[in-house]
């Protein structure tokens, strides 16, 4: 059995929460588009967006919270397992740090990572956002989401409509004396997040990137501990 089986279980649960979020967004988007298509008053087409926002507001924020919990804990389990292996016994106050500066990480070397070998600490440092790798940005987003959710409140989100097109009128030959009018409404929705100066334009994609990064970290250390 994998030493990090519990981390894998957490990753799978985070994946389930992301799937629920995607389905919720798609359901609300379709309902809003249907309402917009049926709305004859162009100035009233803001109503579908309001309806969309109301449907998703609480559900989205709770799903982000649950996703962040499982993704973050999956990483914390890694350090607990490493500390147990390296020290020979279970240790308290272990945690997978997500730091934005070398100085912050150095402080954690004597705190949540103090029971780890230098080799394992170096492996963890490779995944720190301050290392500058583009693929590490998802961990920073996870860190911000998790900290707000644990210590303050649910993550801030907003709903925006994008790609709006006014109705297009297509005149066809008046076979029965009537000019046919077709209306195309090209409205879609995005769920941006505004979190302490961190701008996330596409929430589902950001969470998918987080899940990919966390999964890769868990897999890397699973090979080490296996």
C-alpha positions as CSV (number, residue, x, y, z in Angstrom):
1,X,0.0,0.0,0.0
2,X,1.2,3.5,-0.8
3,X,2.7,5.4,2.1
4,X,0.9,8.5,0.8
5,X,-2.4,6.7,0.3
6,X,-4.2,9.4,2.4
7,X,-2.7,12.1,0.2
8,X,-4.0,10.4,-2.9
9,X,-7.5,10.1,-1.3
10,X,-7.4,13.9,-0.6
11,X,-6.4,14.6,-4.2
12,X,-9.3,12.5,-5.5
13,X,-11.7,14.3,-3.2
14,X,-10.4,17.6,-4.5
15,X,-11.0,16.3,-8.0
16,X,-14.6,15.5,-7.1
17,X,-15.1,19.0,-5.8
18,X,-13.7,20.5,-9.0
19,X,-16.1,18.3,-11.1
20,X,-19.0,19.5,-9.0
21,X,-18.0,23.1,-9.5
22,X,-17.7,22.7,-13.3
23,X,-21.1,21.0,-13.4
24,X,-22.7,23.8,-11.3
25,X,-21.2,26.5,-13.5
26,X,-22.4,24.8,-16.7
27,X,-25.9,24.3,-15.4
28,X,-26.2,27.9,-14.4
29,X,-24.6,29.1,-17.7
30,X,-27.1,27.1,-19.8
31,X,-30.0,28.5,-17.7
32,X,-28.8,32.0,-18.1
33,X,-28.3,31.6,-21.9
34,X,-31.8,30.2,-22.2
35,X,-33.2,33.1,-20.3
36,X,-31.2,35.6,-22.4
37,X,-32.4,34.0,-25.7
38,X,-36.0,34.3,-24.6
39,X,-35.6,37.9,-23.5
40,X,-36.9,40.4,-26.1
41,X,-35.8,43.5,-24.3
42,X,-32.1,44.0,-25.0
43,X,-31.6,46.2,-22.0
44,X,-33.1,43.6,-19.7
45,X,-30.5,40.9,-20.6
46,X,-28.5,41.7,-17.5
47,X,-31.1,39.7,-15.6
48,X,-29.7,36.3,-16.7
49,X,-26.3,37.3,-15.3
50,X,-27.9,38.3,-12.0
51,X,-29.7,35.0,-11.9
52,X,-26.5,33.1,-12.7
53,X,-24.6,34.9,-10.0
54,X,-27.3,34.2,-7.4
55,X,-27.4,30.5,-8.2
56,X,-23.7,30.1,-7.9
57,X,-22.5,32.6,-5.3
58,X,-22.6,30.5,-2.1
59,X,-22.2,27.1,-3.9
60,X,-19.1,28.2,-5.7
61,X,-17.4,29.7,-2.6
62,X,-18.1,26.6,-0.5
63,X,-16.8,24.3,-3.3
64,X,-13.6,26.4,-3.5
65,X,-13.2,26.1,0.3
66,X,-13.6,22.3,0.2
67,X,-11.3,22.0,-2.8
68,X,-8.6,24.0,-1.1
69,X,-8.9,22.0,2.1
70,X,-8.4,18.7,0.4
71,X,-5.6,19.9,-1.9
72,X,-3.7,21.7,1.0
73,X,-4.0,18.7,3.4
74,X,-2.8,16.3,0.7
75,X,0.5,18.3,0.8
76,X,0.6,18.4,4.6
77,X,0.3,14.7,4.8
78,X,3.5,14.5,2.6
79,X,5.6,16.3,5.2
80,X,4.1,14.3,8.1
81,X,5.1,11.1,6.3
82,X,8.6,12.4,5.6
83,X,9.1,13.6,9.2
84,X,8.0,10.2,10.5
85,X,10.3,8.4,8.1
86,X,13.3,10.7,8.8
87,X,13.0,10.9,12.5
88,X,11.7,7.4,13.2
89,X,8.5,8.5,15.0
90,X,5.4,10.6,14.5
91,X,6.0,14.3,14.9
92,X,3.8,17.3,15.7
93,X,3.4,20.6,13.9
94,X,4.5,19.4,10.5
95,X,3.3,21.2,7.4
96,X,4.1,21.6,3.8
97,X,5.2,25.2,3.5
98,X,4.2,27.4,0.5
99,X,6.5,30.4,0.7
100,X,7.1,33.5,-1.4
101,X,10.7,34.2,-0.3
102,X,13.8,32.2,0.6
103,X,13.9,33.9,4.0
104,X,10.4,32.6,4.8
105,X,11.4,29.1,3.8
106,X,14.5,29.2,5.9
107,X,12.5,30.0,9.0
108,X,10.3,27.0,8.2
109,X,13.4,24.8,8.0
110,X,13.6,25.1,11.8
111,X,9.8,24.8,12.3
112,X,7.5,22.6,10.3
113,X,10.4,21.0,8.5
114,X,12.8,20.5,11.4
115,X,12.5,16.7,11.4
116,X,13.3,16.3,7.8
117,X,16.7,15.5,6.2
118,X,18.4,18.1,4.2
119,X,17.8,16.1,1.1
120,X,14.0,16.1,1.6
121,X,14.0,19.7,2.6
122,X,15.8,20.5,-0.7
123,X,13.1,18.6,-2.6
124,X,10.3,20.6,-1.0
125,X,12.2,23.8,-1.7
126,X,12.1,23.0,-5.4
127,X,8.3,23.5,-5.3
128,X,8.3,26.9,-3.6
129,X,6.7,29.8,-5.6
130,X,9.8,32.0,-5.1
131,X,11.8,29.6,-7.2
132,X,10.2,31.4,-10.2
133,X,9.0,28.4,-12.2
134,X,5.7,29.2,-14.0
135,X,4.3,25.8,-12.9
136,X,4.6,26.8,-9.3
137,X,2.1,29.6,-9.5
138,X,-0.8,27.3,-8.8
139,X,0.6,26.6,-5.3
140,X,0.6,30.3,-4.6
141,X,-3.0,30.5,-5.5
142,X,-3.8,27.5,-3.3
143,X,-1.9,29.2,-0.4
144,X,-4.0,32.3,-0.7
145,X,-7.2,30.5,-1.0
146,X,-6.4,28.2,1.9
147,X,-5.3,31.1,4.2
148,X,-8.3,33.2,3.6
149,X,-10.6,30.2,4.1
150,X,-9.0,29.1,7.3
151,X,-8.5,32.4,9.0
152,X,-10.9,34.9,7.7
153,X,-13.8,34.0,5.3
154,X,-14.7,32.3,2.1
155,X,-12.7,33.3,-1.1
156,X,-13.9,36.5,-2.9
157,X,-15.4,35.8,-6.3
158,X,-17.4,37.7,-8.9
159,X,-19.3,36.8,-12.1
160,X,-18.8,38.4,-15.4
161,X,-20.3,38.0,-18.8
162,X,-17.9,38.0,-21.7
163,X,-18.2,37.7,-25.5
164,X,-21.5,39.5,-25.7
165,X,-22.9,40.1,-29.2
166,X,-25.8,42.1,-30.2
167,X,-28.6,40.4,-32.1
168,X,-27.7,39.8,-35.8
169,X,-30.4,40.3,-38.4
170,X,-30.2,38.1,-41.5
171,X,-32.6,39.0,-44.3
172,X,-33.7,36.0,-46.4
173,X,-35.6,36.0,-49.6
174,X,-39.3,36.8,-48.8
175,X,-40.7,33.5,-50.1
176,X,-43.9,34.1,-48.2
177,X,-43.7,37.9,-48.1
178,X,-41.9,38.0,-44.7
179,X,-38.2,38.8,-44.0
180,X,-36.9,36.3,-41.4
181,X,-35.0,37.6,-38.4
182,X,-32.5,35.4,-36.6
183,X,-31.1,36.3,-33.3
184,X,-27.7,35.0,-32.1
185,X,-26.7,35.7,-28.6
186,X,-23.0,35.1,-27.9
187,X,-22.9,35.4,-24.2
188,X,-20.8,33.3,-21.9
189,X,-19.7,33.6,-18.3
190,X,-16.5,33.6,-16.4
191,X,-15.8,33.3,-12.6
192,X,-12.8,35.5,-11.8
193,X,-11.4,35.6,-8.3
194,X,-9.9,38.7,-6.6
195,X,-7.7,37.7,-3.7
196,X,-5.2,40.0,-2.1
197,X,-4.0,41.4,-5.4
198,X,-4.1,37.9,-7.0
199,X,-6.2,38.1,-10.1
200,X,-7.6,34.7,-11.3
201,X,-9.5,35.1,-14.5
202,X,-10.6,31.6,-15.0
203,X,-11.5,29.8,-11.7
204,X,-12.0,26.2,-13.0
205,X,-8.7,26.3,-14.9
206,X,-6.9,27.7,-11.9
207,X,-8.2,24.9,-9.7
208,X,-7.4,22.3,-12.4
209,X,-3.8,23.7,-12.5
210,X,-3.6,23.5,-8.7
211,X,-4.8,19.9,-8.8
212,X,-2.2,19.0,-11.4
213,X,0.6,20.5,-9.4
214,X,-0.5,18.9,-6.1
215,X,-0.8,15.5,-7.8
216,X,2.7,15.8,-9.2
217,X,4.1,16.6,-5.8
218,X,2.4,13.7,-4.1
219,X,3.5,11.3,-6.9
220,X,7.1,12.6,-6.6
221,X,7.3,12.0,-2.9
222,X,5.3,8.7,-3.1
223,X,8.2,7.4,-5.2
224,X,10.6,8.6,-2.5
225,X,8.7,7.1,0.4
226,X,7.8,3.9,-1.5
